[in-house]
């Protein structure tokens, strides 16, 4: 784990809290390149009426726009929850160098879960993965959100 991983995961957790305040599932993401934050985002699926508006996708779109390039070569994506298959695929297409995530997603996680999208042998790009960064905090946000909905 990089010394700054917790610092940037805290920013992602701030975004997750923002999502929860908006009634969205509390997931937040941050894209970092060359030590600078390119983008921060929260889940927006309900707000945007867009099933693809996961925090990771929203952050990748904003970072690509900020760079003026669809390739985010050398970037790190911090996200509070293990990415799903769609988001893992987007990391490959964007050529993100590194993924750092908080807690595992036993239902639809596609990085360390059953799918393991990033490990598929046919992919032309590999993403370095660090998991478990501030996992307890990320899991607590999700647990509290869903408990309040019941």
C-alpha positions in Angstrom: 0.0 0.0 0.0 1.2 3.4 -1.0 1.7 5.9 1.9 -0.9 8.2 0.4 -3.6 5.6 -0.2 -5.5 6.4 3.0 -5.3 10.1 2.3 -7.0 9.7 -1.1 -9.4 7.1 0.1 -10.6 9.6 2.7 -11.5 11.9 -0.2 -13.4 9.0 -1.8 -15.2 8.4 1.5 -16.2 12.1 1.5 -17.8 11.5 -1.9 -19.6 8.4 -0.6 -21.1 10.4 2.2 -22.2 13.0 -0.4 -23.9 10.2 -2.3 -25.7 8.9 0.8 -27.0 12.5 1.5 -28.5 12.5 -2.0 -30.2 9.2 -1.4 -27.7 7.3 -3.6 -25.8 4.1 -2.5 -22.8 5.5 -0.7 -19.9 4.9 -3.1 -17.3 7.5 -3.9 -14.3 7.7 -6.3 -11.3 9.8 -6.9 -8.9 9.8 -9.9 -5.3 10.7 -9.2 -2.6 11.4 -11.8 0.9 12.6 -11.1 0.0 13.3 -7.5 -3.0 15.6 -8.5 -6.7 14.9 -8.1 -8.2 15.0 -11.6 -11.7 14.1 -10.6 -13.9 13.2 -7.6 -17.4 11.7 -7.9 -20.2 10.0 -6.1 -22.8 7.5 -7.3 -25.4 9.3 -9.4 -27.5 6.5 -10.8 -30.8 7.8 -9.3 -29.9 11.5 -9.7 -29.1 11.1 -13.4 -31.6 8.3 -14.1 -28.5 6.5 -15.6 -27.7 2.9 -14.7 -24.1 3.6 -15.7 -23.5 6.5 -13.4 -21.5 4.6 -10.8 -19.0 6.7 -9.0 -16.1 5.1 -10.9 -17.7 5.9 -14.3 -18.6 9.4 -13.4 -15.0 10.0 -12.1 -13.4 8.4 -15.1 -15.5 10.5 -17.5 -14.6 13.7 -15.6 -10.9 12.9 -15.5 -10.8 12.0 -19.2 -12.5 15.3 -20.0 -10.1 17.2 -17.7 -7.1 15.6 -19.6 -8.7 15.9 -23.0 -7.9 12.2 -23.5 -9.9 9.0 -23.2 -6.8 7.3 -21.9 -5.8 7.8 -18.3 -2.4 6.2 -18.6 -0.6 6.2 -15.2 -3.7 7.2 -13.2 -4.9 5.7 -10.0 -8.6 5.2 -9.2 -9.6 5.2 -5.6 -13.1 3.8 -4.9 -14.8 2.9 -1.6 -16.3 -0.4 -2.9 -14.9 -3.2 -5.1 -15.9 -2.3 -8.8 -18.6 -4.2 -10.7 -17.9 -5.8 -14.1 -18.9 -2.6 -16.0 -16.5 -0.4 -13.9 -13.7 -3.0 -14.0 -14.0 -3.0 -17.8 -13.9 0.8 -17.9 -10.6 0.7 -16.0 -9.1 -1.5 -18.7 -10.5 0.7 -21.5 -9.2 3.9 -19.9 -5.8 2.2 -19.3 -5.8 3.1 -15.6 -2.6 1.9 -14.0 -3.8 1.2 -10.5 -7.0 0.6 -8.6 -7.3 1.1 -4.9 -10.5 0.1 -3.2 -12.0 -0.1 0.2 -14.3 -3.0 0.9 -15.2 -6.1 -1.1 -18.5 -6.4 -2.7 -19.6 -10.1 -2.3 -22.6 -9.7 -4.5 -21.4 -8.0 -7.7 -17.7 -7.3 -7.1 -15.7 -8.2 -10.2 -12.1 -7.6 -9.1 -11.6 -10.1 -6.3 -15.0 -11.7 -6.5 -16.0 -14.6 -8.7 -15.7 -12.7 -12.0 -12.1 -11.3 -11.6 -12.5 -9.2 -14.7 -9.1 -7.6 -14.4 -7.4 -11.0 -14.5 -8.8 -12.2 -17.8 -6.0 -13.5 -19.9 -7.3 -12.0 -23.1 -7.1 -8.4 -21.9 -4.4 -6.1 -23.4 -4.0 -4.1 -20.2 -3.3 -5.0 -16.6 -4.4 -2.9 -13.6 -2.5 -3.1 -10.4 -4.9 -3.7 -7.5 -4.7 -2.8 -3.8 -7.7 -3.7 -1.7 -8.9 -3.2 1.8 -7.8 0.5 2.3 -10.1 1.9 5.0 -12.4 -1.1 4.3 -14.1 -0.9 7.7 -15.1 2.8 7.2 -16.4 2.1 3.7 -18.4 -1.0 4.8 -19.8 1.0 7.7 -21.2 3.6 5.4 -22.9 1.0 3.3 -24.2 -0.9 6.3 -25.6 2.3 7.9 -27.2 3.4 4.6 -29.0 0.1 4.0 -30.0 -0.3 7.7 -31.7 3.1 7.5 -33.6 2.1 4.4 -35.1 -1.0 6.0 
